[in-house]
Amino acid sequence: MTMKARCQCGQLGATVPGPGDQIVACHCLACQRRTGAPFGVIAYYDRAVVTLTGEVREYSRVADSGNSFTTGFCPTCGSTLYARADKHPQMIGITVGSFADPGHPPPHRAVFEDTRHGWFAFAAEMAHFPQGRT
């Protein structure tokens, strides 16, 4: 089941082989700023199975781990479409909102919950981490 993600204007896109089995919600302050929302949700895939199309710009920052975290966004509309972490160079994450699919599976874990907005909580049965997963 192929899935397609795209930015707001449709210029930048990604094709993946399905919903993925590593879906992470991150409450860190950097993801809050990146998304303009209280958390970001990314589905991670092996880079070899993801096809990116369109023009992209990238922004890299140093994560709390000391490793680089890079996001790819559309230079026209500014939507973030993907993320890569030097910590896991073989992986690429596609922002779940870019699929625009209300039926997309929920996250498997939530990280950096020590900066989670107090008025929001994910289901208790999923994995929860106050910082990044160790």
N, C-alpha and C positions, 0 to 999 in steps of 0.2 A: 504494500500500500504506500505509494509515493505521496509525500506531502510537500507543499510549496509554501514558503514564507516570503513576504515582501515588505518593503518599506511603505510609507503612506502614499507616495506618488507612483510607486510601482517600478521605478527605475532600477532598484537594487533588489535582488532576490536570491533565494537559496532553495535547493531541492534536496530532500532527505528521504531515506527509505521507510519512514514511519515515525511514530511519536517518540521513540527513544526510550531507554530504560534508566537514564540518569537525569532526572529532572530536579533542579535545585532552586529553592527560593532563598534569596539572600537579603537580609535586613541591614547589611553594613551601610554606613553613611555614604560611601562612594556609590553604591548601587541606588540608594535613594536619590542622590543627585543626578545619576546617569539616567534614571527613568522618570524623575519628577513624581514618583509615587512612593509609598511607604516601603516597598521592597521590589526586587526584580526577580523574574523567573526565567531560567535558561534551561533548555534541553540539550544535553551534551551528546556528541557523536564522535566516532572515529573520523578524522579528517578525510580519510580516503573515500568515504561514502557520501560526502557533502559536495554539492556543486553550487558554486557562487556565480552569479551573473550580474553585470552592470558595473558602473563606476562606484568606487568606495573610497572613503577616507578613514584613517585609523587614528585612534588616540590611545597612547600607552601611559600607564601610571604604575607606581610601585605599590603593590598590595601590602597588607599587614604582614604577610609572610616574608616580605623582602624580595619576592619575585615580581616580574613584570606581568601586568594584566592589560590586555589590548582589546579595545572594542572597535568594531567596524560599523560605520554609519554612512548613510546616503548623503552626499554633498549637496543635493538639491533640497530635500525635505528635512534632513537632520535625524531621521529615525535610526536608532541603533538596531542592527540586524544580527550581529554575531559578537562573540567574545572568545578570546584565546588566553590561556594562562601558561606562562613559561614553565610552571610547575608540572603541567601535563601537555607537553608539546604535540602529542599525537591526537589530541582532542580539540574539537571546536564546538562552541555552544551557540545555539540559535535561540534568540529571544522568543519566548512562547507567544507573546502578544502579536508577533509578526505573522503567525499562522492565522490569526483572526478566526479561531475555531473554538467556540464555547464548549465543545465536546472534548477538547484536548485533555489528556489525563492530568491529574494533579501532581504537584511535586512529591518526590520520594523523601526529601529531607529539607529542613530549614536550617540555615546557618546564620551566625552573627545575631542571634536572638537577644543578646544583651543590649542591642540598639533597636529592638523591635518596638514599634508604636504600641503602647499598652492597650489600645482599643481594638487591636487585631490579634487573632490567634488561629493557627492552622489546627487541623484535627490532631487530637492527642496521640493517635496510633502511629503517626509518621515520626521519623527520627528528627530530634531537635538538638541543636548544638548552640551553646552560648557564644562561641567564637566559630572559626572555621572547623571543618571536620578534621580530626587528627588521625 
